[in-house]
Amino acid sequence: STLSRHINGKWDIQEFNASKCRFTEAEAEVLIDHALHEAERGFPFTHQSLYEKGEEILKAKGTAQGTPFKPLGKQWSHNFLNRYCHRI
């Protein structure tokens, strides 16, 4: 089925999942750096802090692109950590 999708020009599952991401890799790096910087300063990690930084980035991106702001979901920080747990 994977070969069939490639032949017909359809996305594979990794491409589809990547298209659903709200943040680019560069923006994800900013979020990772934020969490690491907070840890270096001795502040314990909180999902709220990561969530707030994520929303700050999305608001700035929406303003720059002229698109409406959509808030992050309730479990977003948990999903983000699952994706980047090897880095944080």
N, C-alpha and C positions, 0 to 999 in steps of 0.2 A: 504493500500500500504506500510505503514511503517513496519508492521509486516511481509509482504511478503519479503521486502528487507532484514530484519534481518534474516529471515529463510534461504534465499538464500545467505547469507554472504556478502551482498552488504552494502555499506556505507550509513548512514543516512545523512541528509543535513548538520548537525553540523560537522560531521567527514569530509565530503567533503570540506566544507568551511575552516576548520582548516588545511587541507592538502595544501591549496593554500597560506597560510600565509608565508611570507618570513622570519619572525622572530619567534624564540622560545619565550616562556613565559618569560624566563630569559632575553633575549635580549629586549623584550618589557619593562620589568622592568627597564632596563638601560635607555631606551628612556624616560620613564615616570620620572625617577629620574633626568635625564638631564633637562627636562622641569621644574620640581619643583625647582631644584637647581638654574636655571637661574632666576626664579621668586624670590627666596629668596635673590638673589644678587641685585634685583631691576631692572633687565632687562626685558623689555616687551617681551611677547611671540611672536615669529615669526615662520611662517611655514618654512622659509628658514633654520633657525637654527636646527629645528627638522629634516628636510630633510637631511641636511649635516651630522648630527650625525647618522642618519639611514644609509646613504651611507657609512660612515666610518665603521660602524659595518659590513655591507655586504662585503666591500672590505677586511676587516680583516678575516672574515669567509671564503670568497672565496680563499684567499691566504692560509689559514690553511688547507682547504679541497682540494686545487688544482683544484677548479672549476672556470670557467670564471665569471667575474663580470657582472651582468646585472643591469643597473641603475633603480632606483625607478621611478614609473610613476608620471605624473604631479599632480595628485590629491591624491597621497599617503598620505601626511600629513593630509589632510582633512579626509580621510577614517580612518587613525589611531586615530585621535581625536574622531571621531564618535564612534569607538570601545571602547576607554578608557576614554570617557568624564567624567565618574563617578570618575575617579582617578586624573584627571588633573584639 
